Amino acid sequence: MREGEPSGTATLVAVCRGLAPRVRDPHAAALVPSRVRPLVEAGMRSRLVREAARVASGGVVDHVALRTATIDEALREAVAAGCGQVVVLGAGLDARAWRLALGVPFFEVDHPDTQRRKAQRAPTEGAPRYVAVDFATTRVADALEAAGHDATVPTAWVWEGVTMYLPDVAVRDTLAQLGERSAPGSRLVISYLAEDGVPLAPAVRLGFRMLFGEPLEARYRPAEMRALLEGAGFEVRFDGDSRDWLRDWGGHPRLARLLRGERLAVAERAAAAAR
Ligand SMILES: C[S@@+](CC[C@H](N)C(=O)[O-])C[C@H]1O[C@@H](n2cnc3c(N)ncnc32)[C@H](O)[C@@H]1O
């Protein structure tokens, strides 16, 4: 992240949700910076703009659309199954708190630079509880405790599109802390870059960093992610890439396949694993 500035990748993802082929995020235009707002507003009005942006994005719009649909569904299921609170980690400009209106306490954890800007633009009605955390330096467990998160109530955790921007040690440490605060029945949806899914030549890493100000860092093999999640007390129920994700937002795996190096795992804290 560029110091003092909100996340560039969070803006990219929010724009994609505003331009998603079938269902568009109605909050995206309000949340994104003013320099890209006209594009999202035009996409809201015009199918032609959406289709042009979709093709120009090289699959990113479709990838985000499929990822969003899959996570929304997993979150609804988690709450229906008894998760009494939601925590979105690295929430960026995600509007789930308003879009899904799940009726349970909703926390958004993010880097203070991104969160500050979001809180200025987002509606106050239906707003989540904002918790400012730098995963690399702050204990998320302590910040959540201070914000009123209840570790005795099952939590639905969402960690979407964030782990790849963090060093491995921050991912491991944060997962262990989520384990500490996860009552039995808690669920975790986490996306990660597959170790062998994306060719990350030094030039690709450098280009990404120059464009978005964020380095691409942690990557895992699915077996490694499974072991990490098990270490934090979660059992994996699903792990797949864009070819396995839902279609509700109109995204298409054929267009999304460029990014199939990102995987999504859904895991549950079983009763036997409770500490
Ligand atoms: C690609 S965006 C994803 C945002 C959101 N989850 C979504 O899907 O729309 C990455 C997010 O990770 C957050 N992030 C990156 N590094 C972070 C750090 N060290 N601590 C806390 N948040 C961080 C950024 O602020 C940003 O919101």
PDBQT file of the ligand as one rigid body, heavy atoms in Angstrom, charges set to zero:
ROOT
HETATM    1  C1  LIG A 301      -7.787  -6.217  -3.308  1.00  0.00    +0.000 C 
HETATM    2  S1  LIG A 301      -8.317  -5.282  -1.929  1.00  0.00    +0.000 S 
HETATM    3  C2  LIG A 301      -9.691  -6.339  -1.482  1.00  0.00    +0.000 C 
HETATM    4  C3  LIG A 301     -10.758  -5.563  -0.815  1.00  0.00    +0.000 C 
HETATM    5  C4  LIG A 301     -12.024  -6.339  -0.552  1.00  0.00    +0.000 C 
HETATM    6  N1  LIG A 301     -11.788  -7.525   0.242  1.00  0.00    +0.000 N 
HETATM    7  C5  LIG A 301     -12.728  -6.672  -1.829  1.00  0.00    +0.000 C 
HETATM    8  O1  LIG A 301     -12.701  -7.822  -2.243  1.00  0.00    +0.000 OA
HETATM    9  O2  LIG A 301     -13.300  -5.766  -2.403  1.00  0.00    +0.000 OA
HETATM   10  C6  LIG A 301      -7.114  -5.599  -0.680  1.00  0.00    +0.000 C 
HETATM   11  C7  LIG A 301      -7.468  -5.040   0.685  1.00  0.00    +0.000 C 
HETATM   12  O3  LIG A 301      -6.476  -5.457   1.606  1.00  0.00    +0.000 OA
HETATM   13  C8  LIG A 301      -6.180  -4.385   2.471  1.00  0.00    +0.000 C 
HETATM   14  N2  LIG A 301      -4.818  -4.554   2.971  1.00  0.00    +0.000 N 
HETATM   15  C9  LIG A 301      -3.682  -4.702   2.260  1.00  0.00    +0.000 A 
HETATM   16  N3  LIG A 301      -2.624  -4.785   3.085  1.00  0.00    +0.000 NA
HETATM   17  C10 LIG A 301      -3.110  -4.684   4.347  1.00  0.00    +0.000 A 
HETATM   18  C11 LIG A 301      -2.543  -4.693   5.640  1.00  0.00    +0.000 A 
HETATM   19  N4  LIG A 301      -1.209  -4.828   5.824  1.00  0.00    +0.000 N 
HETATM   20  N5  LIG A 301      -3.349  -4.572   6.716  1.00  0.00    +0.000 NA
HETATM   21  C12 LIG A 301      -4.693  -4.423   6.564  1.00  0.00    +0.000 A 
HETATM   22  N6  LIG A 301      -5.307  -4.425   5.361  1.00  0.00    +0.000 NA
HETATM   23  C13 LIG A 301      -4.531  -4.548   4.266  1.00  0.00    +0.000 A 
HETATM   24  C14 LIG A 301      -6.328  -3.142   1.619  1.00  0.00    +0.000 C 
HETATM   25  O4  LIG A 301      -6.564  -1.980   2.413  1.00  0.00    +0.000 OA
HETATM   26  C15 LIG A 301      -7.509  -3.516   0.758  1.00  0.00    +0.000 C 
HETATM   27  O5  LIG A 301      -8.717  -3.095   1.328  1.00  0.00    +0.000 OA
ENDROOT
TORSDOF 0
